[in-house]
Amino acid sequence: MSPIGLCGADTLVRDMPQAKTLRAMANAILASLVRSFKVFVAVLHEIFDESAYQRFLDRAHLQSSPNAYAIFLRETEQAKSRRPRCC
């Protein structure tokens, strides 16, 4: 039988960090879920152009309004029309 801390190939086995208490484990799981949710929300913002609109507002030093959104849409359409189409 091999000594404690060694695997069958006589190499050291890494100890996996484990939460000391149930509360610490729950906090770690909750933090992981919150990070995952934040990434998911950021992806949705990118998909639906909300992040692009916010970058436009920051770049143009404008506040969100119907007029600002109309300018954003015109700018976006112009950029899309300049791109070469495939097939």
Kinemage of the C-alpha trace (Angstrom):
@kinemage 1
@onewidth
@group {chain A} dominant
@subgroup {mainchain}
@vectorlist {calphas} color= white
{ca met a 1} P 0.000 0.000 0.000
{ca ser a 2} L 1.351 3.443 -0.924
{ca pro a 3} L 1.956 6.116 1.716
{ca ile a 4} L -0.621 8.859 2.257
{ca gly a 5} L -0.148 11.742 -0.159
{ca leu a 6} L 1.232 9.591 -2.976
{ca cys a 7} L -0.723 8.012 -5.769
{ca gly a 8} L 0.048 4.637 -7.323
{ca ala a 9} L 2.773 6.120 -9.564
{ca asp a 10} L 4.657 7.467 -6.500
{ca thr a 11} L 3.830 11.082 -7.391
{ca leu a 12} L 2.396 13.561 -4.967
{ca val a 13} L -1.356 14.034 -5.004
{ca arg a 14} L -2.591 17.607 -4.908
{ca asp a 15} L -5.046 18.350 -2.175
{ca met a 16} L -8.181 19.905 -3.614
{ca pro a 17} L -9.190 23.054 -1.734
{ca gln a 18} L -12.412 22.360 0.075
{ca ala a 19} L -14.705 24.692 1.916
{ca lys a 20} L -14.399 24.370 5.655
{ca thr a 21} L -18.049 24.980 6.351
{ca leu a 22} L -21.358 24.637 4.602
{ca arg a 23} L -21.716 28.431 4.621
{ca ala a 24} L -18.363 28.884 2.869
{ca met a 25} L -19.361 26.301 0.264
{ca ala a 26} L -22.717 28.018 -0.291
{ca asn a 27} L -20.972 31.400 -0.643
{ca ala a 28} L -18.560 29.956 -3.214
{ca ile a 29} L -21.424 28.470 -5.228
{ca leu a 30} L -23.398 31.723 -5.025
{ca ala a 31} L -20.375 33.761 -6.167
{ca ser a 32} L -19.923 31.413 -9.109
{ca leu a 33} L -23.588 31.740 -10.069
{ca val a 34} L -23.445 35.537 -9.827
{ca arg a 35} L -20.359 35.645 -12.094
{ca ser a 36} L -22.073 33.360 -14.609
{ca phe a 37} L -25.214 35.500 -14.557
{ca lys a 38} L -23.186 38.686 -15.123
{ca val a 39} L -21.487 37.116 -18.148
{ca phe a 40} L -24.870 35.986 -19.499
{ca val a 41} L -26.323 39.502 -19.119
{ca ala a 42} L -23.265 41.036 -20.810
{ca val a 43} L -23.680 38.636 -23.737
{ca leu a 44} L -27.344 39.615 -24.078
{ca his a 45} L -26.381 43.307 -24.068
{ca glu a 46} L -23.947 42.651 -26.916
{ca ile a 47} L -26.431 40.566 -28.909
{ca phe a 48} L -29.163 43.195 -28.727
{ca asp a 49} L -26.802 46.157 -29.397
{ca glu a 50} L -27.365 47.729 -25.971
{ca ser a 51} L -23.615 47.824 -25.342
{ca ala a 52} L -22.983 49.363 -28.757
{ca tyr a 53} L -25.622 52.018 -28.047
{ca gln a 54} L -24.022 52.808 -24.686
{ca arg a 55} L -20.579 53.093 -26.325
{ca phe a 56} L -22.134 55.440 -28.922
{ca leu a 57} L -23.642 57.616 -26.176
{ca asp a 58} L -20.305 57.768 -24.369
{ca arg a 59} L -18.392 58.587 -27.562
{ca ala a 60} L -20.870 61.280 -28.688
{ca his a 61} L -21.353 62.677 -25.167
{ca leu a 62} L -25.150 62.302 -25.459
{ca gln a 63} L -27.878 61.207 -23.114
{ca ser a 64} L -30.235 58.428 -24.069
{ca ser a 65} L -33.230 59.802 -25.970
{ca pro a 66} L -35.316 58.934 -29.025
{ca asn a 67} L -33.276 61.434 -31.056
{ca ala a 68} L -29.957 59.936 -29.911
{ca tyr a 69} L -31.226 56.440 -30.717
{ca ala a 70} L -32.251 57.565 -34.219
{ca ile a 71} L -28.738 58.921 -34.788
{ca phe a 72} L -27.287 55.639 -33.506
{ca leu a 73} L -29.482 53.630 -35.880
{ca arg a 74} L -28.472 55.779 -38.872
{ca glu a 75} L -24.802 55.418 -37.971
{ca thr a 76} L -25.167 51.656 -37.544
{ca glu a 77} L -26.968 51.253 -40.873
{ca gln a 78} L -24.301 53.289 -42.656
{ca ala a 79} L -21.586 51.105 -41.178
{ca lys a 80} L -23.430 47.944 -42.218
{ca ser a 81} L -24.012 49.194 -45.763
{ca arg a 82} L -20.270 49.875 -46.237
{ca arg a 83} L -19.329 46.288 -45.425
{ca pro a 84} L -18.834 44.052 -48.433
{ca arg a 85} L -21.453 41.343 -48.807
{ca cys a 86} L -20.534 37.786 -49.468
{ca cys a 87} L -22.423 35.669 -51.989
